[in-house]
Amino acid sequence: MIIESQKDVTAAVLAELARAPDGRFKEIMAAFIRHLHDFIREVKLTEEEFQAAIGYIVGLGQHTNATHNEAVLMSGSLGVSTLICLLNNGDRGATETSANLLGPFWRMHSPPTQNGGSIVRSPTPGPALFVNAAFRDRAGKPVAGAVVDVWHSSPEGFYENQDPVQADMNLRGQFTTDAEGHIAFRSIKPAGYPIPIDGPVGALLRAQGRHNMRPAHLHFLAVKDGFKTLISQVYVDDDKFLETDVQFGVTRHLVGDYVRHENEPAPAADVSGPWYSLDFSFVMEAGTSRLPRPPISGKARGERPKIPHLA
Ligand SMILES: [Fe+2]
């Protein structure tokens, strides 16, 4: 249609969309156009602001490569990733869920490790952490034989793939749940870490006066036929960034009770000083087990990244 005034633009775009043969595509795009046009009308977007917005979108692509995805980082920083997660899990958003964000650091082929074994594969200073995790279905029945990947950052805030000081696959392991649906392992208490701020996400955070820290957490990915693949994180309850996670990943259900033990014998004889324990129960929902695409495939070479901290 020939446009007479700004009032006609939305109708013109929606009319062309009517040709699309895919119903779901049409539904999503129609809502997107309506909301996008309404948003522009509501804020009365100026030409300069529009140019700046285009620059942000171009920057997302320009700052994305084989080992970094700026678009995922932006989705997290706007709360979109967590919204998608909570709308698609926990009985489609009706109930509490163990599901959480995958994050950018999952690698395939973590070393298979016996229950009770350690995932500390090179000297990693920090307080020892002993984890017991249970996997159950919605009815509370143990999920036996689930394959569970575990991975986390070091007490210095680096994943092994970022850090030449750590052995390949340090603080990563793959476990299989026993007949009671349990896994257990020894590690080191993780630390939080900053997300990169050299691209559009950094500009967004600076404009909002936000810091760029994620609170400390353990990552879990559990797979078993008949269940939806469970991707989860369990957050450290004494972390000062719990309330202001730059990726909005922290849900009430996934704040773990990391218990500090002082002057108590540890489960291993070589532990000296304070140590921590974590017991946590995950719920797996019925569904299709499908592995996500691994965001990274190997260890970075060269120096540790120098990621500044925003105050
Ligand atoms: Fe992480």
Boltz pocket constraint, residues with backbone or C-beta under 6 A from the ligand:
constraints:
  - pocket:
      binder: B
      contacts: [[A, 102], [A, 103], [A, 105], [A, 153], [A, 217], [A, 219]]
      max_distance: 6.0
